[in-house]
């Protein structure tokens, strides 16, 4: 990139400049003795071409839309079209959530992202005793196909892209979505969207698992196989680093652990007899965008480079789409504060800008009041408008990967790659991600990082405006959104009506067939699809699978 003579001159001038600065620091020291980012990577005072002297442009950076995809997965990125603007939403009943989706679509949202309540996420119907106090609280309550019909009433599923944050019962919710689309006269081949379906991170950081790891991985591969042949535009898994980051891991760990999980899913699919290029293009990823602006941009670029290399060199993928790490991003909920909540608008805006400069394909911006409650219509509109201002007013979408070539960003991208590779190597030596989780390695790494980050805040080594510095005496926040507890009563009444009207003998017959399929090696997706079409409930289907697979209990370290 530079002539040898220029490099030598630059080295001399850099030494001269550094010595002069060091002399001045004796009179006016810097704010801190050492500057490091959240991953513990030291941040130098100045970056120059010397930091990228050994960089090979074609193998490390390349061109947008081409291997190693560091600069983006599409050749023209946002010059062609903006990322999908979706707001994660869902609360109370299907009727109320349907109204929120229509409101967001009217405001210019271009995709739907469904949040489910905890009973739905762990396989309980609303009338189960374990669901008491949780129905509709952190997402929408879904008990049967009837609820999904209501949830998407009046929303043409061939015109929108839908993301569903669901894991252990992902097969059931996908089946319900397909069934509703067919009621609208829409072929599964026309459906676009994503189910999270990432069970491994549930064991390490999130906790909404149902079945033990082995049968859970079987369900994941059944979905991959089914989608590759029947729902080809659907992203059958969203391998998620977001929840590990929210649990406290660093940016480097987020990349490493997410990709390690991705490797495990690919290996499981190959073991099940699938060809890498048959399912590789349907894999997608989900990352967090945290507070360190440049670290996050470099993180996204590093993740693309790492995944493309792994798919090409480790798994011999031939289709370029199999090598692309296409991802959704959500701004970091864990950075939001209940103190001075309007500050969260600025936090979210900078995180969203970082995600866009990092090349995301889809984005959710958190609302300013989410540290206090589910977002109100006003706060969710501001969050959506934040994306629209970035997309239409700032000019950052007019050229592809505008920070490429930055001495700092390229150096940081390489650092993150190398440190993530070290983690992946350790995990490989343990036998892979499932084994590393079983041994508690990934959990401990996340917990240690979370502890370190929290201690930095408490000791004011890390400033959070309004929380540990620049505090104010504040009045109690009013106008918060609250979910009516009566939603559970309504859900239970609807369940009773459903069970009295459906053909019980047909449901029993289909559930028996599902049980037999689970005991063998049949692909479970077609069996689940037929069951939901007969209005078998989510809880009933999960109970059948529990009979065969059992339930997972997190081992205690004591």
Phi, psi and omega in degrees: 000325178233149176292152181304321181297320179293321180297315180298318178297319180296321179298315180296315181293325178294320177295316179300311182299317182297319179295319179295318178296320182298323178294320180291331182293340178297327179267326183226086183291161177286169184298326182223155178291325182220137177250123177225154176270186186292340178271002181081011178281122179298137179256117181288158179295323184214140175245138183225179175303341178297331181286344179239024186300323183268003185292132173261114188301315188288325181272338183254330185241294177070200182248151179302139179080003180230153177307134008268019173063018178304323186268007177129157184271345178245142184297328181248358178045235189281356172291333177281301174204157180290163171301161176287122180266106180231143177249123178298118186210152179154128178196157176057236185265168176299324179298313181293320179293323177300319178295321179294319180298316180295323176299314182294320178296323177294331180277358177108005175297144184248003177203158181253138177232116190263127172259131180253151178287167185297318177303318178298317183295333182246019167084024178251138169286162185295340181271000178286144182298331179288347181273350185302130179085356184237354185294121177074007188281309182253008179179184183278143178276124178234115179253330184205178177304329179303319179291321179292324176301318179289319183301322183251019178299128178078006179247110182290112188287350174271358182252345182237158172259130185242130175249134180236118180276086183214142188234281183304315177263028184303321181299323182289315181291323176296318178299318178297319180295316178298319181296319178294319178300317179297325175297328177277001181080022184254127178290142175305333181293344180263355184283137178236135178160197187212139161249144184295303169053029182251089187282333185298318181290343175294322180288333185264335190209344188243314169098001180266060175262164175233303187263163175297164185303317186298306177294331177296318178294327176297316180298318179302312182290329174299319179293316179302314181294315182297315183292323182298331180260335188243331181229067193295336180270358183272137174276108191281353175205145174237097186286118200249120169265347186305312187288330175292323178291319177296331178283347172126004181285167179274174178297317179298314179297322179301313178297312186295312185288326178294313181292324176299319176296320178300319177300318181297320179293319178297315180298320179295320180293319178295320178296329179281358175099008180276150175275139186302322182278356176278331181241343182307316180292345181267356179283137174224171185228164183219116182241159173269152170240109187269200195270333182282105192306304185284327178299320181292318178300313180295326179300314181296319180294319179295320181298318179297316182296315182296312184295318181298320180294317180296314181295323182283312189270326183272321185249002175058036175295142180250329180283122179305330180293334176290337183268350182280133172261090178273131188219151170264148178234142170234138177295160193279109177298327184289349178269353181282145181242145173286335176281135180045061188300338178293338174299334181295334177300316180290319178302312182297320181298315180291322177296318179296318177298319178298318179296320180292315178294338176274352172092035180292154177263344184204147187214135169244130176254126180293156180266155188295337186260011187287348172282351183245327187191179168295146187290143175279170179299320181296315183290325180288330176293317177299319179298318178292318179299329177302313177297318184293323177296316178298317185288326189246347187242332191274342181081002183283351180262004186277343176225156184275131174048063188296343181266000176301140181091348174299127181304320181290309185296317180293320178294318180292322176301316180294318179300315181295317176304309185295318181290324177293320178300323178298317178297314181299321178298316179298317181294319176301319181294335177278353181108001179116174185299314179303320179291322178295324176292316181299325179280351179083008184295309183295318179302316182293320178299317179295315181297319179296319180293321179297318180297315180299316182296316180295321179296321178299321178293314182295327180269005178062024170284338176236118185270130172241110187300127180090343181259303179243006174201154181059041180284160177226155168282122187242146173282157180297133180288135180241173177075025181282150179279128178235140179270129180291124179300342181293349180300328179293319179301316179296317179298319180294319178298318179296323178296317179298316179297317181300313184291334179281338184260332184286167177275099186298321182295323178293318179298315180299319180296316182291323178292325176294321177294322178297316179299316179297319178296322179292327179289335178260217180234025177295151169291125187280341185301311179298325179291320178293320180300315179294324180293316181290328178295332177273005178071030164296142184276163178302316180296320180296317180295316179296323179297321177298315180292327177296323179301324182272313188269337188081181178242151181267135173242125182297123179294142179269149181277003185256000000 
